[in-house]
Amino acid sequence: MPNCVRRLESLIEMRVMEENRLSSGVIVEVVRASVEEHLVYLNARVKRTQELIRFPLALDKLLDCVVTFKTSADKKLNPFLKIKF
């Protein structure tokens, strides 16, 4: 996960550099098109990397909920589990 975070930071830095190039106003049309194309790519990579970071965090939260639910259910059902049939 730390590698993903570092990658995300790098992608965002590159995106800012490209945005600054566009906003500088001193850019040839061919270069502008290339920078805009690169920004589309960077935006997609930023989004994908954010998803890669969020998924394990969401999975951890889900597993915590399952464990909490199971623990809570076990406590409530414990008296019934002791009954011998």
C-alpha positions in Angstrom: 0.0 0.0 0.0 2.8 2.5 0.7 4.0 2.0 -2.9 0.5 2.9 -4.2 0.4 6.1 -2.1 3.8 7.1 -3.4 2.7 6.4 -6.9 -0.4 8.5 -6.4 1.6 11.4 -5.1 3.9 11.2 -8.2 0.9 11.1 -10.6 -0.6 14.1 -8.9 2.7 16.0 -9.1 3.0 15.2 -12.8 -0.6 16.3 -13.4 0.1 19.6 -11.7 3.2 20.1 -13.9 1.1 19.5 -17.0 -1.7 21.8 -15.9 0.9 24.5 -15.2 2.2 24.0 -18.8 -1.2 24.6 -20.2 -1.9 27.6 -18.0 1.4 29.3 -18.9 0.0 30.3 -22.2 3.4 29.8 -24.0 2.6 26.6 -25.8 2.5 25.4 -29.4 -0.7 23.8 -30.5 1.0 20.4 -31.1 2.5 20.5 -27.6 -0.9 21.6 -26.2 -2.6 18.6 -27.7 0.1 16.3 -26.3 -0.2 17.8 -22.8 -4.0 17.5 -22.9 -3.7 13.9 -24.0 -1.2 13.3 -21.2 -3.6 14.9 -18.7 -6.4 12.5 -19.7 -4.0 9.6 -19.1 -2.8 11.0 -15.8 -6.4 11.6 -14.6 -7.3 8.0 -15.4 -4.2 6.7 -13.6 -4.9 8.9 -10.5 -8.4 7.6 -10.4 -7.3 3.9 -10.7 -4.6 4.3 -8.1 -7.1 5.9 -5.7 -9.3 2.9 -6.2 -6.4 0.5 -5.5 -5.8 2.4 -2.3 -9.5 2.5 -1.2 -10.3 -1.2 -1.9 -8.2 -2.7 0.9 -9.4 0.0 3.3 -13.0 -0.8 2.4 -12.4 -4.5 2.7 -10.9 -4.0 6.2 -13.9 -2.0 7.2 -16.2 -4.8 5.9 -14.3 -7.5 7.7 -14.4 -5.4 10.9 -18.2 -5.2 10.6 -18.4 -9.0 10.0 -16.3 -9.7 13.1 -18.3 -7.3 15.2 -21.6 -8.8 14.0 -20.3 -12.3 14.7 -19.1 -11.4 18.1 -22.3 -9.7 18.9 -24.4 -12.6 17.6 -22.2 -15.1 19.6 -22.8 -13.2 22.8 -26.6 -13.1 22.2 -26.8 -16.8 21.2 -24.4 -18.1 23.8 -27.1 -19.1 26.3 -28.9 -21.1 23.6 -25.8 -22.8 22.5 -25.4 -24.4 25.9 -28.8 -26.1 25.7 -28.4 -29.9 25.1 -31.0 -31.5 22.9 
